[in-house]
Amino acid sequence: MTPIPQTTLNLNIFIKFFSNSFLQLKFLELSLISRSSVQFLWKCIKVELKYFDSQINIKISYLHLINQMHQYQEDLLCLCKQPISHVLFDLNVKMEKRLLCNECTGKFKKQESINGSQNLKLFSEVMYLMEKNYLQKVQYIETLVGCSIYQIEKFLLITQNLKSQLLQQINELIQILQDWMVNLQKKTAEKKNENSLILQVSHKNSFEEVITMEIEYIHDNWIRKARSCFENCRNNQHYQKCFEFLQNFNKKPSPSSSSLCKLGSYAYFSINASMSREELELQNFLQDQSGSKNNIQTNNFYQQIQQKMPYKSDKPFCAFAFNKSSDLLVGACLKHMKAYIINQGQLRFISTMNGHVDNVRVIQFMKMNSKNILMSAGEDKSLRLWSNTQLARPKFLQKIEAHLNGILCFVLNQLEDLLITGSRDTTLKFWKKNNDLSNGCILGSCIQTIQQHTHNIYDLSLSQKEDKLISCSEDSRILIISLVQSVWKVTQIIQVQQFGYRLCFLSSNIFTFQPRLADSMNVYELNQDGQFIKSFDVQVKGGNQDCRIFFPQQYITEKNVLINKNGFHINIIKVIKNKEQNSQKQCNLQLVVEQSINFNQESTGLIFGQLSHNAEYLITWDGKTKELQMRQLLYQKI
C-alpha cells in the first residue's frame, strides 16, 4: 500500500464515535493528530489525543479530512483485512471489533438481536455526520466573528458621521477666526480714515482708552462665537457615541445575543428545522445557542450565483430590464439588446435584438393586456417598442423620433399610460398611451415638454401617488415637478453643490439623491410649506471615487430595499419605517446600509446593473470582470 503523504488529520470524532453511544453524544470536539497513514483506524484509537480549548483555534480544513477519508476508505480494514462498510456504536464491544466489512456485518446481524443491529451505522453516514458537525463549527465561528464585525461596522459609521460634523464645525471655526481678523483690519481702516485734526487734538489718554475699549469689544464678540463653536465640537453627539461604544464594546459576543439578528452582510444561517434525530444530536450545541430560530430577523444580503455558462463581454452592458415574473432578462450592449432566460438564477442566451443605430441607454418591460412590451431608448434619439413574444425573432412594433439628442432616462407610471423621457437636449417630454390601437401605435404623440434644465438630464423618479416628478441634471439642479390640474408644472428648483446621476422617491414626501464623488447620500423631505428640504445624510461607500452615469437608484417597496450605486460600490440599503412619530424629527424613516459590494478601482467606475421587480435578483456588468454577474437575495425579513 502506498503511504499517504504526512498531513494533519482530525480523527477525534471517530474516537468519540467508538467510545460513546451515539445517543449520548452531545458535543464533538475537534483535535489534531499527525500521522502518515490511515491503514488501520483501530490503531488510531489507542493514540493519546490532545484537545484544543478554543473552538476558534481550528487549523485544518475538515473538508480536507472528508475528502481524504473518501479517498482512502478502502484502506480502512476490519479484522479480516477487508474494507469497512459499517461502524458499530456499542460500548460493550471491543474497539478493534467496531469496524465491520460487509461480510462481518452479515455475521453480526445473524448473531446479534435487532436492538444490537440498530447500533450499526453505515460508514458513509458516519462521514456525513462528521461533515455536518464541521459545518456547524464553521458557522459558529463565522457567527462569532460576524457579531464583532457588525459592532465595528456600526462604530465605523458613527466615526464617519463624527468626521463629517467635525469638519463642518472646524470649517466654521476657521471662518470665525478669519472674520475676526477682517473685523480688526476694518477697525484700523476706519481709524485711518477719521479726520486727522480730530486725532491730533484728541487727548492721548482718552484716545487710547477709546481704541482699547473698541478692540476689547471686538475681541469679546468673536471670542464668544469661537467659544460657542468649540463647545459644539466638544458636545458633539457622535463623539459621545464613539466614547460610549468603546466603553461598552462586547469583547465576547454570543451567537445567542440580539446582535445575531442584525449581522448585515455577515447574516447568520439558521439551522434547518427539518433535521433527523441524529443530526439534532450532532447539532445540539448550535440549537442551544440559537434559541428560537423561527423568530430570527435577518437582513437583506445579495450573494453571487456562479454561472454554469459565464457570459463575458468586453463591451459594456449599460442598461438592463427584468420582466414582471423575473424569468426573462434583456441587457443593452452598445446598440444591441441581448435576451436571456433566467432559470434558478442561471442565465441562458436566446437572441439578439437589433434596431437602434446608436448605443441603447435605458430599457424597461411594460404589460398591455395579454402582451408583454419592451421599451428602449438611447443615443439615436428614438423610442422603440418590441414584442416580448417575438424575442426569438425580434423586431420593433413602433419607433418614435422623440428628442433632438440622446435619451438618457425615462419613467413609466403604474397604469402604463404615461411615459416621461429625459434627454441630452435638456428637455423632459411627456407621452400618453394611444387608446386607439387600430394604427398599431402604442404610444401617442408628446403632450407636454418642460425646458427648465440647462444640461444633460440623468435620472427621473415618480412619487408613489404619481403627483410629483423629480429630475436631476448636470446643471446641479433638482427639479420638483407637480401635477396641477392635469398639467405638470415646476414648483421648486433645488440648487445642489455637486450634481448627481441618480435619485429616487421613497414615499410621496421623501426622496434620496446621490451627489457625485460624495461619501453620503442626501435625504430630502417635504416640509409644512410644501417645499422639499434636505433632512439628513446617509453615509455610503464609494465617496471620492470615479462614478459613471446609468444604473439608476431603485426602491423596491415590498422588500424595503433601496439600491444606490456610488463610485466603485453598490450600496444595499434597508428602509426602516418607524412606527412611532417623533415630534422633534419629521422624517419617520431610517436608512441603514446593510451591504456594500465593492468592485474595486480596476472597474474604473464602470458598473451597471438593475434589481428585479421583487428584488430577488441583482444583475451587474463591471469594467473589471467584464462579465454578467447574477446575485440573489439570500436573507429576507421573516
C-alpha positions as CSV (number, residue, x, y, z in Angstrom):
1,M,0.0,0.0,0.0
2,T,1.4,3.4,-1.0
3,P,1.9,5.5,2.2
4,I,-0.2,8.7,2.5
5,P,1.8,11.9,2.5
6,Q,2.1,13.2,6.0
7,T,-0.8,15.5,6.8
8,T,-2.7,16.7,9.8
9,L,-5.9,14.8,10.2
10,N,-8.8,15.3,12.6
11,L,-9.7,11.8,13.9
12,N,-11.1,12.6,17.3
13,I,-14.7,12.5,16.1
14,F,-14.1,8.9,15.0
15,I,-12.7,8.2,18.5
16,K,-15.7,9.7,20.1
17,F,-18.0,7.6,17.9
18,F,-16.3,4.4,19.1
19,S,-16.0,5.3,22.7
20,N,-19.6,6.6,23.3
21,S,-23.1,5.6,22.4
22,F,-24.4,7.8,19.6
23,L,-27.4,8.9,21.6
24,Q,-25.2,10.0,24.4
25,L,-23.2,12.2,22.1
26,K,-23.9,15.9,22.8
27,F,-20.8,17.7,21.5
28,L,-18.0,16.6,19.3
29,E,-14.7,18.4,20.0
30,L,-12.0,18.8,17.3
31,S,-8.5,17.8,17.9
32,L,-5.4,17.4,15.8
33,I,-3.1,14.4,15.5
34,S,-0.4,13.8,12.9
35,R,0.1,10.5,11.1
36,S,1.5,9.3,7.8
37,S,-1.1,6.6,7.1
38,V,-4.6,5.6,7.8
39,Q,-4.1,1.8,7.2
40,F,-5.9,0.7,10.3
41,L,-8.3,3.0,12.0
42,W,-8.4,1.0,15.2
43,K,-4.7,1.7,15.8
44,C,-5.5,5.4,15.9
45,I,-8.0,4.7,18.8
46,K,-5.1,3.9,21.1
47,V,-3.3,7.2,20.3
48,E,-3.4,9.7,23.1
49,L,-5.2,12.8,21.8
50,K,-4.7,16.4,22.6
51,Y,-7.6,18.7,22.7
52,F,-7.9,22.4,21.9
53,D,-9.7,24.5,24.4
54,S,-10.9,27.0,21.9
55,Q,-13.2,26.1,19.1
56,I,-11.9,29.1,17.1
57,N,-8.4,27.5,17.0
58,I,-9.2,25.3,14.1
59,K,-6.1,25.0,11.9
60,I,-7.1,22.4,9.4
61,S,-9.9,22.1,6.8
62,Y,-12.3,19.5,7.9
63,L,-13.4,19.2,4.3
64,H,-9.9,18.1,3.5
65,L,-10.4,15.3,6.1
66,I,-13.6,14.2,4.5
67,N,-12.0,14.1,1.1
68,Q,-9.1,12.1,2.5
69,M,-11.5,9.6,4.2
70,H,-13.4,9.1,1.0
71,Q,-10.2,8.6,-1.0
72,Y,-8.7,6.1,1.4
73,Q,-11.9,4.4,2.6
74,E,-10.6,1.1,1.1
75,D,-7.5,1.4,3.3
76,L,-9.6,1.2,6.5
77,L,-9.8,-2.5,7.1
78,C,-11.6,-4.7,9.6
79,L,-10.0,-7.6,11.5
80,C,-10.4,-9.8,8.5
81,K,-8.4,-7.4,6.3
82,Q,-11.4,-6.2,4.3
83,P,-12.5,-2.6,3.6
84,I,-15.0,-1.4,6.1
85,S,-18.6,-0.6,5.3
86,H,-20.2,-0.2,8.7
87,V,-19.3,1.2,12.2
88,L,-20.7,-0.2,15.4
89,F,-21.7,2.1,18.2
90,D,-21.7,-0.2,21.3
91,L,-19.6,0.3,24.4
92,N,-19.8,-3.4,25.2
93,V,-17.9,-4.3,22.0
94,K,-14.1,-4.1,22.0
95,M,-12.7,-1.2,20.0
96,E,-11.0,-3.4,17.3
97,K,-14.3,-5.1,16.6
98,R,-16.2,-1.9,15.8
99,L,-15.1,-1.6,12.2
100,L,-17.0,-4.1,10.0
101,C,-16.8,-5.1,6.4
102,N,-19.9,-6.3,4.5
103,E,-19.1,-9.9,5.5
104,C,-18.6,-9.1,9.2
105,T,-21.8,-7.0,9.1
106,G,-23.8,-10.0,7.8
107,K,-22.4,-12.3,10.5
108,F,-23.0,-9.7,13.2
109,K,-26.7,-9.2,12.2
110,K,-27.2,-13.0,12.3
111,Q,-25.6,-13.3,15.8
112,E,-27.0,-10.2,17.5
113,S,-30.5,-9.1,18.3
114,I,-32.5,-6.5,16.4
115,N,-31.6,-3.9,19.1
116,G,-28.0,-4.7,18.7
117,S,-28.3,-4.2,14.9
118,Q,-29.7,-0.7,15.5
119,N,-26.3,0.4,16.7
120,L,-24.8,-0.2,13.2
121,K,-24.2,2.9,11.1
122,L,-23.0,3.0,7.5
123,F,-19.5,4.3,7.1
124,S,-20.8,6.9,4.6
125,E,-23.4,8.0,7.2
126,V,-20.7,8.5,9.8
127,M,-18.7,10.7,7.4
128,Y,-21.9,12.6,6.5
129,L,-22.5,13.3,10.2
130,M,-18.8,14.3,10.6
131,E,-19.1,16.8,7.8
132,K,-22.4,18.2,9.3
133,N,-20.6,18.7,12.6
134,Y,-17.7,20.5,10.8
135,L,-20.1,22.8,9.0
136,Q,-21.8,23.7,12.3
137,K,-18.5,24.6,13.9
138,V,-17.6,26.8,10.9
139,Q,-21.0,28.5,11.1
140,Y,-20.4,29.0,14.8
141,I,-17.0,30.6,14.3
142,E,-18.3,32.8,11.4
143,T,-21.2,33.9,13.6
144,L,-18.9,34.9,16.5
145,V,-16.6,36.9,14.1
146,G,-19.7,38.3,12.3
147,C,-21.1,39.7,15.6
148,S,-17.8,41.5,16.3
149,I,-17.5,42.9,12.7
150,Y,-21.1,44.1,12.9
151,Q,-20.2,46.1,16.1
152,I,-17.1,47.6,14.4
153,E,-19.1,48.5,11.3
154,K,-21.5,50.4,13.5
155,F,-18.6,52.2,15.1
156,L,-17.1,53.0,11.7
157,L,-20.4,54.6,10.6
158,I,-20.6,56.7,13.8
159,T,-16.9,57.7,13.3
160,Q,-17.7,58.8,9.7
161,N,-20.6,60.9,10.9
162,L,-18.3,62.4,13.6
163,K,-15.7,63.2,10.9
164,S,-18.3,64.9,8.7
165,Q,-19.7,67.0,11.6
166,L,-16.2,67.9,13.0
167,L,-15.0,69.0,9.5
168,Q,-18.1,71.2,9.2
169,Q,-17.5,72.7,12.7
170,I,-13.8,73.2,12.2
171,N,-14.5,75.0,8.9
172,E,-17.0,77.2,10.8
173,L,-14.3,77.9,13.4
174,I,-11.8,78.8,10.7
175,Q,-14.3,81.2,9.2
176,I,-14.9,82.8,12.6
177,L,-11.1,83.4,13.0
178,Q,-10.8,84.8,9.5
179,D,-13.8,87.1,10.1
180,W,-12.2,88.1,13.4
181,M,-9.1,89.3,11.7
182,V,-11.0,91.1,9.0
183,N,-13.0,92.9,11.6
184,L,-9.8,94.2,13.3
185,Q,-8.4,95.3,10.0
186,K,-11.7,97.2,9.2
187,K,-11.3,98.9,12.6
188,T,-7.8,100.0,11.6
189,A,-9.0,101.3,8.3
190,E,-11.8,103.2,10.0
191,K,-9.4,105.0,12.3
192,K,-7.1,105.8,9.4
193,N,-9.9,107.5,7.6
194,E,-11.1,109.6,10.5
195,N,-10.4,113.3,10.4
196,S,-6.7,113.8,11.1
197,L,-7.3,117.0,13.0
198,I,-9.6,115.2,15.5
199,L,-6.9,112.6,16.0
200,Q,-4.3,115.3,16.7
201,V,-6.3,117.3,19.2
202,S,-7.7,114.3,21.0
203,H,-6.3,113.7,24.4
204,K,-3.7,110.9,24.3
205,N,-5.1,109.0,27.2
206,S,-8.7,109.4,26.1
207,F,-7.9,108.2,22.5
208,E,-6.0,105.2,23.8
209,E,-8.9,104.3,26.1
210,V,-11.5,104.5,23.4
211,I,-9.4,102.4,20.9
212,T,-8.7,99.8,23.6
213,M,-12.4,99.6,24.5
214,E,-13.4,99.2,20.9
215,I,-10.8,96.4,20.3
216,E,-11.8,94.7,23.5
217,Y,-15.4,94.8,22.4
218,I,-14.4,93.2,19.1
219,H,-12.4,90.5,20.9
220,D,-15.3,89.8,23.3
221,N,-17.7,89.3,20.4
222,W,-15.5,87.0,18.4
223,I,-14.2,85.0,21.4
224,R,-17.9,84.3,22.3
225,K,-18.5,83.0,18.8
226,A,-15.3,80.9,18.9
227,R,-16.1,79.5,22.3
228,S,-19.6,78.5,21.2
229,C,-18.1,76.7,18.2
230,F,-15.6,74.9,20.5
231,E,-18.5,73.9,22.8
232,N,-20.4,72.4,19.9
233,C,-17.3,70.4,18.9
234,R,-16.8,69.1,22.5
235,N,-20.5,68.3,22.9
236,N,-20.8,66.5,19.5
237,Q,-23.3,63.7,19.9
238,H,-21.3,61.4,17.6
239,Y,-18.2,61.9,19.8
240,Q,-20.2,60.8,22.8
241,K,-21.4,57.8,20.9
242,C,-17.9,56.8,19.9
243,F,-16.8,57.1,23.6
244,E,-19.8,55.0,24.7
245,F,-19.1,52.4,22.1
246,L,-15.5,51.8,23.2
247,Q,-16.7,51.6,26.8
248,N,-19.5,49.1,26.1
249,F,-17.8,47.1,23.4
250,N,-18.6,43.4,23.8
251,K,-15.4,41.5,23.5
252,K,-17.1,38.1,23.9
253,P,-20.1,38.2,21.7
254,S,-22.5,35.3,21.9
255,P,-24.3,33.8,18.9
256,S,-27.5,34.0,21.1
257,S,-27.2,37.7,21.5
258,S,-29.7,40.0,19.8
259,S,-27.0,41.3,17.6
260,L,-27.1,38.0,15.8
261,C,-30.2,39.2,14.1
262,K,-28.5,42.3,12.7
263,L,-25.3,41.0,11.2
264,G,-26.0,42.6,7.8
265,S,-23.6,41.1,5.2
266,Y,-22.5,38.6,7.9
267,A,-26.0,37.4,8.5
268,Y,-26.3,34.0,10.1
269,F,-27.8,30.9,8.6
270,S,-30.3,29.5,11.0
271,I,-30.3,25.7,11.3
272,N,-32.8,23.8,9.2
273,A,-35.7,22.8,11.4
274,S,-36.4,19.6,9.4
275,M,-33.5,17.5,10.8
276,S,-33.2,13.9,11.6
277,R,-32.8,12.8,15.2
278,E,-29.2,12.0,14.6
279,E,-28.5,15.5,13.1
280,L,-30.2,17.1,16.0
281,E,-27.9,15.3,18.4
282,L,-24.9,16.4,16.5
283,Q,-26.1,20.0,16.2
284,N,-27.2,20.3,19.8
285,F,-24.7,22.9,20.7
286,L,-25.9,25.2,17.9
287,Q,-29.5,24.7,18.8
288,D,-28.8,25.7,22.4
289,Q,-27.1,28.8,21.2
290,S,-29.5,29.9,18.6
291,G,-32.7,30.0,20.7
292,S,-36.0,30.4,18.9
293,K,-34.9,30.2,15.2
294,N,-38.4,30.9,13.8
295,N,-38.2,34.4,15.3
296,I,-34.8,35.4,13.8
297,Q,-35.0,38.7,11.9
298,T,-32.4,38.7,9.1
299,N,-31.1,41.4,6.8
300,N,-31.0,41.7,3.0
301,F,-27.9,40.3,1.5
302,Y,-27.0,39.5,-2.1
303,Q,-24.7,36.6,-2.9
304,Q,-23.3,35.9,-6.4
305,I,-24.6,32.9,-8.3
306,Q,-21.9,31.0,-10.1
307,Q,-23.0,30.7,-13.7
308,K,-22.6,27.3,-15.3
309,M,-22.0,29.1,-18.5
310,P,-20.5,32.6,-17.8
311,Y,-21.2,35.4,-20.2
312,K,-18.3,37.7,-20.7
313,S,-18.3,40.8,-22.8
314,D,-15.5,43.4,-23.4
315,K,-18.3,45.8,-24.5
316,P,-20.3,47.2,-21.6
317,F,-23.9,46.4,-20.8
318,C,-25.2,49.9,-19.8
319,A,-28.9,49.0,-19.1
320,F,-30.9,46.0,-18.0
321,A,-34.6,45.1,-17.7
322,F,-36.3,42.2,-16.0
323,N,-39.9,41.2,-16.9
324,K,-42.5,41.1,-14.1
325,S,-42.0,37.4,-13.4
326,S,-38.2,37.7,-13.3
327,D,-37.7,34.8,-15.7
328,L,-36.5,37.0,-18.6
329,L,-33.7,39.5,-18.8
330,V,-32.7,41.9,-21.5
331,G,-29.4,43.7,-21.5
332,A,-28.3,46.6,-23.7
333,C,-24.8,46.1,-25.1
334,L,-23.9,49.2,-27.1
335,K,-26.6,49.4,-29.8
336,H,-27.7,45.8,-29.5
337,M,-30.0,44.2,-26.9
338,K,-29.4,40.6,-25.8
339,A,-32.2,38.5,-24.3
340,Y,-31.6,35.8,-21.6
341,I,-33.9,33.2,-20.0
342,I,-33.5,33.0,-16.2
343,N,-33.8,29.6,-14.5
344,Q,-33.0,29.5,-10.8
345,G,-30.5,32.3,-11.2
346,Q,-28.8,30.7,-14.2
347,L,-28.7,32.7,-17.5
348,R,-29.3,31.2,-20.9
349,F,-28.9,33.4,-24.0
350,I,-31.7,33.2,-26.5
351,S,-31.4,36.1,-29.0
352,T,-30.1,39.5,-30.0
353,M,-32.4,42.4,-30.8
354,N,-31.1,44.8,-33.4
355,G,-32.7,48.1,-34.5
356,H,-31.1,51.0,-32.7
357,V,-28.4,52.8,-34.7
358,D,-26.6,54.1,-31.6
359,N,-26.0,53.0,-28.0
360,V,-29.1,52.0,-26.0
361,R,-29.2,53.7,-22.6
362,V,-32.5,52.7,-21.0
363,I,-34.9,49.7,-21.4
364,Q,-38.0,48.6,-19.5
365,F,-40.7,46.0,-19.8
366,M,-44.4,47.0,-19.8
367,K,-47.6,45.0,-19.8
368,M,-50.5,45.7,-22.0
369,N,-53.5,43.3,-21.8
370,S,-52.1,39.9,-22.6
371,K,-49.0,41.3,-24.4
372,N,-45.6,42.0,-22.8
373,I,-44.0,45.0,-24.4
374,L,-40.3,46.0,-24.1
375,M,-39.5,49.7,-24.4
376,S,-36.0,51.0,-25.3
377,A,-34.3,54.4,-25.9
378,G,-30.8,55.6,-26.5
379,E,-28.3,57.9,-28.2
380,D,-30.1,57.7,-31.5
381,K,-32.8,60.0,-30.1
382,S,-35.5,57.4,-30.6
383,L,-38.0,55.4,-28.6
384,R,-38.7,51.8,-29.7
385,L,-41.2,49.2,-28.6
386,W,-40.7,45.5,-29.1
387,S,-43.0,42.5,-28.6
388,N,-42.0,40.1,-25.8
389,T,-43.5,37.2,-27.7
390,Q,-41.2,37.8,-30.6
391,L,-37.9,37.9,-28.8
392,A,-36.8,34.8,-30.6
393,R,-37.3,36.7,-33.9
394,P,-37.2,40.3,-32.7
395,K,-38.5,43.3,-34.5
396,F,-39.8,46.6,-33.1
397,L,-43.5,47.4,-33.1
398,Q,-43.2,51.2,-33.0
399,K,-40.5,53.8,-33.4
400,I,-40.7,57.4,-32.3
401,E,-38.1,60.1,-33.0
402,A,-38.6,61.5,-29.5
403,H,-35.8,64.1,-28.9
404,L,-33.1,66.2,-30.6
405,N,-30.3,64.4,-28.8
406,G,-29.7,61.2,-26.9
407,I,-32.3,59.8,-24.4
408,L,-30.7,59.0,-21.1
409,C,-33.6,58.1,-18.9
410,F,-37.4,57.5,-18.8
411,V,-40.0,56.6,-16.2
412,L,-43.4,54.8,-16.7
413,N,-46.4,55.3,-14.4
414,Q,-48.2,52.3,-12.8
415,L,-51.1,52.3,-15.2
416,E,-48.5,52.4,-18.0
417,D,-50.5,55.1,-19.8
418,L,-47.9,57.9,-19.2
419,L,-44.2,57.8,-20.2
420,I,-41.7,60.6,-19.3
421,T,-38.4,60.9,-21.0
422,G,-35.2,62.9,-20.2
423,S,-32.6,63.8,-22.8
424,R,-29.2,65.3,-23.5
425,D,-31.2,68.0,-25.3
426,T,-32.1,69.3,-21.7
427,T,-35.9,68.6,-22.2
428,L,-38.4,66.5,-20.4
429,K,-41.2,65.1,-22.5
430,F,-44.5,63.5,-21.6
431,W,-46.1,60.8,-23.7
432,K,-49.6,59.4,-23.4
433,K,-50.6,55.9,-24.4
434,N,-52.6,55.7,-27.6
435,N,-56.1,54.5,-26.7
436,D,-56.8,53.7,-30.4
437,L,-54.5,50.8,-31.3
438,S,-56.0,50.3,-34.8
439,N,-53.0,52.0,-36.3
440,G,-50.6,49.8,-34.5
441,C,-49.1,52.6,-32.4
442,I,-48.9,52.0,-28.7
443,L,-47.6,55.5,-27.8
444,G,-49.3,58.6,-29.0
445,S,-47.7,62.0,-29.5
446,C,-45.9,64.2,-27.0
447,I,-48.5,66.0,-24.8
448,Q,-46.1,68.3,-22.9
449,T,-42.5,69.5,-22.8
450,I,-40.6,71.0,-19.9
451,Q,-37.4,73.1,-20.6
452,Q,-36.1,74.1,-17.2
453,H,-32.8,72.2,-17.2
454,T,-29.7,73.6,-19.0
455,H,-27.7,70.4,-19.3
456,N,-28.0,66.6,-19.6
457,I,-30.9,65.0,-17.7
458,Y,-29.6,61.9,-15.9
459,D,-32.4,60.4,-13.8
460,L,-36.2,60.7,-13.1
461,S,-38.5,59.4,-10.4
462,L,-42.2,59.5,-9.9
463,S,-43.7,59.6,-6.4
464,Q,-45.9,56.8,-5.1
465,K,-49.0,58.9,-5.6
466,E,-47.7,59.9,-9.1
467,D,-48.5,63.5,-8.5
468,K,-44.8,64.6,-8.3
469,L,-41.8,64.1,-10.6
470,I,-38.2,64.8,-9.7
471,S,-35.3,65.0,-12.1
472,C,-31.5,65.6,-11.7
473,S,-29.1,67.1,-14.3
474,E,-25.5,68.1,-14.8
475,D,-26.6,71.7,-14.3
476,S,-26.6,70.9,-10.5
477,R,-30.3,71.3,-10.1
478,I,-33.1,69.1,-9.0
479,L,-36.5,69.9,-10.4
480,I,-39.7,69.3,-8.4
481,I,-42.5,69.0,-10.9
482,S,-46.1,68.7,-9.6
483,L,-49.2,67.7,-11.4
484,V,-51.6,70.7,-11.1
485,Q,-55.0,70.4,-12.8
486,S,-53.7,67.8,-15.3
487,V,-50.7,69.9,-16.2
488,W,-47.1,69.2,-15.0
489,K,-45.5,72.4,-13.5
490,V,-42.1,73.1,-12.0
491,T,-43.0,74.0,-8.4
492,Q,-39.5,74.0,-6.9
493,I,-35.8,74.1,-8.1
494,I,-33.2,72.8,-5.7
495,Q,-29.7,74.0,-6.3
496,V,-27.1,71.4,-5.2
497,Q,-23.4,71.9,-4.6
498,Q,-22.5,68.8,-6.7
499,F,-24.6,67.4,-9.5
500,G,-25.5,63.7,-9.3
501,Y,-26.5,60.8,-11.6
502,R,-29.3,59.2,-9.6
503,L,-32.3,60.0,-7.3
504,C,-35.4,58.2,-6.2
505,F,-38.7,58.7,-4.3
506,L,-39.1,56.6,-1.2
507,S,-42.6,58.0,-0.5
508,S,-44.6,60.9,-1.7
509,N,-42.9,63.2,0.8
510,I,-39.3,61.8,0.8
511,F,-36.7,61.2,-1.8
512,T,-33.0,60.4,-1.9
513,F,-30.3,62.0,-4.1
514,Q,-26.7,60.8,-4.6
515,P,-24.2,63.6,-5.3
516,R,-21.3,62.7,-7.5
517,L,-18.0,62.0,-5.5
518,A,-19.8,62.3,-2.2
519,D,-19.5,59.8,0.7
520,S,-23.1,60.4,1.8
521,M,-26.5,60.2,0.2
522,N,-28.9,63.1,0.7
523,V,-32.4,62.6,2.0
524,Y,-35.0,65.3,1.2
525,E,-38.3,65.7,2.9
526,L,-41.4,67.8,2.2
527,N,-41.9,70.4,4.9
528,Q,-45.0,72.2,6.1
529,D,-44.7,74.9,3.5
530,G,-44.8,72.3,0.7
531,Q,-41.1,72.6,-0.1
532,F,-38.5,69.8,-0.2
533,I,-35.5,70.5,2.1
534,K,-32.5,68.3,2.9
535,S,-33.4,66.4,6.1
536,F,-30.3,64.3,6.8
537,D,-27.4,62.4,5.1
538,V,-26.7,58.6,5.0
539,Q,-23.1,57.5,4.9
540,V,-22.4,55.3,1.9
541,K,-19.4,53.6,0.4
542,G,-17.8,55.0,-2.8
543,G,-17.0,58.6,-1.9
544,N,-14.3,60.4,-3.9
545,Q,-14.3,57.5,-6.4
546,D,-14.8,57.8,-10.2
547,C,-18.5,57.3,-10.9
548,R,-20.4,56.9,-14.2
549,I,-23.9,57.6,-15.4
550,F,-26.7,55.0,-15.8
551,F,-27.5,52.3,-13.1
552,P,-30.4,54.3,-11.6
553,Q,-31.4,54.2,-7.9
554,Q,-34.2,51.7,-7.3
555,Y,-36.6,51.3,-4.3
556,I,-38.5,48.0,-4.0
557,T,-41.3,48.9,-1.7
558,E,-42.4,45.4,-0.8
559,K,-38.9,44.5,0.4
560,N,-38.0,47.9,1.7
561,V,-34.7,47.7,-0.3
562,L,-33.0,50.7,-1.9
563,I,-30.1,50.2,-4.2
564,N,-27.6,53.0,-4.7
565,K,-24.5,52.8,-6.9
566,N,-21.7,55.2,-5.8
567,G,-18.1,55.1,-7.1
568,F,-16.8,51.5,-7.1
569,H,-19.6,50.3,-4.8
570,I,-23.2,49.2,-4.9
571,N,-24.8,50.0,-1.6
572,I,-27.8,47.9,-0.5
573,I,-29.9,50.0,1.9
574,K,-32.7,48.9,4.1
575,V,-35.5,51.5,4.5
576,I,-37.0,51.1,8.0
577,K,-40.3,52.8,8.7
578,N,-40.5,54.0,12.3
579,K,-43.9,53.1,13.9
580,E,-43.7,56.0,16.4
581,Q,-43.8,59.5,15.2
582,N,-41.1,61.8,16.7
583,S,-42.3,65.3,17.1
584,Q,-38.8,66.7,17.1
585,K,-37.9,64.8,13.9
586,Q,-40.3,65.0,10.9
587,C,-38.8,62.1,8.9
588,N,-40.2,58.8,10.0
589,L,-37.7,56.7,8.0
590,Q,-34.4,55.2,8.9
591,L,-31.9,54.1,6.2
592,V,-29.3,51.5,7.1
593,V,-26.6,50.3,4.7
594,E,-26.7,46.5,5.0
595,Q,-24.3,45.5,2.3
596,S,-21.8,47.3,0.1
597,I,-20.5,45.4,-3.0
598,N,-17.0,46.6,-3.8
599,F,-15.9,46.2,-7.5
600,N,-12.5,47.9,-6.7
601,Q,-10.6,50.5,-8.6
602,E,-10.0,48.2,-11.6
603,S,-13.6,48.7,-12.5
604,T,-12.9,52.4,-13.1
605,G,-16.5,53.1,-12.0
606,L,-17.9,51.2,-15.0
607,I,-20.6,49.4,-13.0
608,F,-24.1,48.9,-14.4
609,G,-27.0,46.9,-13.1
610,Q,-30.6,46.5,-12.1
611,L,-32.8,44.9,-9.5
612,S,-35.7,42.6,-10.5
613,H,-39.2,43.8,-9.6
614,N,-39.4,41.6,-6.5
615,A,-35.7,42.4,-5.5
616,E,-34.9,38.7,-5.8
617,Y,-32.1,39.2,-8.3
618,L,-29.4,41.8,-9.0
619,I,-27.7,41.7,-12.4
620,T,-24.5,43.6,-13.0
621,W,-21.7,44.2,-15.5
622,D,-18.5,45.8,-14.5
623,G,-15.3,47.0,-16.1
624,K,-13.1,44.7,-14.0
625,T,-14.6,41.2,-14.6
626,K,-16.3,42.2,-17.9
627,E,-18.9,39.6,-17.0
628,L,-22.6,39.4,-16.4
629,Q,-23.0,38.6,-12.7
630,M,-26.2,37.5,-11.2
631,R,-26.8,37.8,-7.4
632,Q,-29.6,36.5,-5.4
633,L,-31.3,37.9,-2.2
634,L,-30.5,35.3,0.5
635,Y,-31.8,36.9,3.7
636,Q,-35.2,38.3,3.9
637,K,-37.1,39.7,6.9
638,I,-39.2,37.0,8.5
